[in-house]
């Protein structure tokens, strides 16, 4: 998968991997359809950071959830 390209498929892939890695309790709250191409670079940065780390503190989880919420389409 070439994540350097902005596509709906890549957004969906990154969101699914983020949910798997963070084990979000409410998986329905985050969907790839909530994000559009305008926020692709920001989403990719979050994805890259999450994939590099092995564990997260509760504060980090909260910050990530808030940041993803900020990226959602209005």
PEBEL-V307838 format. One line per field, one symbol per residue. phi: phi as a letter, one per 20 degrees, with the letter a starting at -180 (. if undefined). Layout:
phi: ???
This chain:
phi: .effefbgffffgffffffffelgfefffccfffccffdgffffffgfffffedbcfgffffffffffffeffe
